[in-house]
Amino acid sequence: MARTGWYEIIRVFDAPREQVFAAWTTPARFARWFGPRFTDAPVDRIVLDARPGGGWRVTLTAEEGFEVTFDGVYREVTPPERLVFTTGDPDGPGPASVVTVELADEAGRTAMTFRERGADAWEESRRGWLEFLDRLGELLAG
């Protein structure tokens, strides 16, 4: 039996939630923040079919031929307030975890609550998402 975990990250972005939602669902914007700083997310290697049952996939690249792919399926898409999607190893036997992103309007700013639950929801994943979300904040501030 696989063990599961969960964690939550809360961020407030100085941007309207429509912009934050678009950063999650528009390939050109997603490419600018998703992944660790040493990687690139080529826009031609991103699929974001943001609808219930639609798939998402991004391949990160870096020096010396490094490549890693993340993918999953959207379970819920409620613009501009909520996304629920699976994520995990595309070569694995099924979804490794479920991510929920909730966006609340706070007088023109956006409070984002990010939760991951499942087999991949451990400290290493949390640290990775913290860096990704730092980059998202930089994109929204710039």
Secondary structure, 3 states (H helix, E strand, C coil): CCCCEEEEEEEEECCCHHHHHHHHHCHHHHCCCCCCCCCECCHHHEEECCCCCCEEEEEEECHHHCEEEEEEEEEEEECCCEEEEEEECCCCCCCCEEEEEEEEEECCEEEEEEEEEECCCCHHHHHHHHHHHHHHHHHHHC
